[in-house]
Amino acid sequence: MKTYYGDREKCYKCYRPKSSCMCEYIKAVDTDTKFVILMHPKEFKKVKNNTGFFTHLTLSNSEVFIGIDFTNHKRINEIIESHDSYILFPSKDAINLSQTNPKRSDKSLAIFLIDSTWGCTKKIFTLSQNLNRLKHMSFTTTKTSKYDIKTQPNEAYLSTIESSLVVLELLNKHKIEDVKKEELDGFLNPFFKMIEYQKKLIKNPQSHAVRFKKRTPIC
């Protein structure tokens, strides 16, 4: 489905301009694990270079919510109560998924992912009391981000969709999921196609009537 925002036609599914819609490269992956993507409003405004919606569209058992304070969010609290819930956050008390099976009950897993800058992530944590009560999950990996059109705060940081792939691979390892190899191999396809497209714009912005300027996000 297509919709219009201002004078530019955009895809209502991936939220990118129609001229750079990435939906054809997205193939949904089924999981028993519920993935919940929490997107800061400022990150939503940068959706053309943002991987949160790609992650949501690639994981069929996922939901995305935009906001800052989720304390009284009815649907999020329902998910927390009905699932064995974790939030992907590398604290000292986090369960390391690379080493530990996180299943502790018969409930299905729910993994919360915050899609935002580090500063905005801290604000979401500060205000959302329900998220503060969730168990933390982390992982260790030798992978480095392929998001080379965007400066990461640290070379060990991965984008939301790259982190989700690592989590899926580790859930497979613990036999919590059984995602096929070809699905894992194609998981990042929309991400790579988006980077390829953005590099073309950066290399030749005039041909696409695009102007670029660096901005520092402030929460």
N, C-alpha and C positions, 0 to 999 in steps of 0.2 A: 504494500500500500504506500502511496506517495501523498505527501501533504506539503503545504507551502508555509514557510516562515519568512515574513517580510517579502522580499522580492526574489527569494531563492527557493526553488523546489527541493525538498528534502525527503529522504526515505523515513517513513514513520517507524520502521522496524529497527534499523541500525543508527538512526538519527544523524546520518551523514548526508551531505549534499548528494542529490541524485547523480551528479556527474562522477562522484567517487563512492557510490554505494558498494558495500563489500558483502552484501547478503549472499551473492552467488558462491562465495568461497566458504560460507559457514555451513557445517554439517553437525547437527545436534547429536550429542552423546547422552545416552541414558545412564543414569546412576541411581543407586538406592540412597546414596547420601544426598541430603538437601544442601544446596549452596545458597547462601543469602548474601547479596551484594549491597552494601550500604554506601551510597554515593553522596559526598558532600555537594551542596548546590553549586559551588564554584567549580567543582570537577565536572558536573553535568554541563555547565556552560562551555567547557572545553572538549565536548564530546567528540569532535572530529579527530582529536589526537588522543583519545581516551580509550582504554581497553576494557572498561567495566561492562559496557553493553555487549561487546564481542564475547566476553566471558559468559554473560547471562544467556545470550542466544546460542552459544555452543553447548551449554549445559541445560538439558531439557528440564531437569529437576532443580530449577533455581528460580529465585525471585529477586527483584531489584527494588530498592527503596531509596528515595532521595530525601535528605534532611540532615539535621544536626543533633537534635535531642530526640531520641527514640524511646525514652523512658516509658511513656504511656501509649506506645504504638501497639494497637490491639493485635494485628496480625503477627508482628515480630514476637510479642509475648506469647502468642499461641504456639509459634514454632519452638520457642525456647522451652516451653512446658512439655511439649509432645515429643521432643527429640533429646538425644544425648548431645548437648550443644557445646561447641567450642568456638573461640574466635581466633583467627590466625593473627598472632601477635607475639613477637620474639622476646618475651620477658624471661627473667631468670627462673621463674617457676613454671614455664611452659613445658608441656609434654612434647618431646621431640619425636615427631612422626617418623623420622628416619630410623629411629631405634625402637620405638614403642608402639604397640597396637593400642589405639585409643578407645576401642570398644569396651564399655564397662557394664552394659545392660543389653536387654533385648530391643531397646528402642533404636530406631534408625539414627544415624549421625546427622547433625546439622553443623555446617561449618560457615561461620560468618566471616566475610571479607570486607574490609574497609577500603574503598576505592577513593583515595584522596592523597594530597600532599601530607608530609609528616606533621606539619603544624596544624593542619585542619583535622587530621586524625586524632591528635591529642585533644582537640576541642570536642570532637564527638565523644571520646572516651570520658572527658570531664563531665559532660552534661548528661550522658545516657547512663543512668544508674543501673538499668537492666544489663547493659553490656559489661559493666564493671564486675558483675557477679559471675560472668561466664569463665569457664576454664580456658587457659591460653594454650595455643598449639603453635609449634614452630617446626622447622625442618632444617637440615644441613644439606648443602648441595655444592657441587663444584661448578654448576652452571653459572654463567654470567649473562646479564641481560643483552638481548639483541636489539633493544630499543635505542639504536644509536642516533636517532634524530632528537632525542630528549636526554638532557643531562640528569643522571641519577644522583641522589645525595651520597651514595656509596657504591662502589663497584659490585658489592655483594647484593644490592637491591635488585629485585625482579619486578616487572609490571604485574598487574592483577592477573592477566591471562597466563603469563609465564609461571607465576606462583601456583595458579590453579592446576596447570599441567603437572608440576612437580608433585602436588598433593594427590592427584589422580594416580600417578605412577606409584606413589607410596601406599595408597589405599589398595592398589592391585597387589603390591608386595605382601600386604597383611591379609590378603584374600577377603577384604571387605568389599571390594569391587572386582569386576571382571570385564574391564574395558578392553576391547580388542586393540591389538598393536596398530592396525591401520587407522583406527580412530585416534589413538594417541599421536601417531605420526602426522595426522592432518589437523590436529587441534589448533595449531598456531597459524594455519593458512591465512585467515582474514587479517591477522596481526602483521604477517610478513607482507601481504599485498598492500595493506595500509601504509607501511613504511616505504615500500617501493613507490607508491603513488606520491607520498609526501616528499620523497627525495627528488622526484621529477619536478615538483612544484618549486622546491628550493633551488634546484639547478637552473630552472628557466621560469621564474615567476611571471614575467611579462606575457608569456604565451597563454597563461591561465588567468590573467587579470587578478593576480594575488599580490598582496603586500604583506610582508612579514615584519614583526617587531617583537623583541623580547619583552616579556612581562614577568614580574615576580608576583606570584599569587599571595594574597594577604587574606587571612581568615578573621 
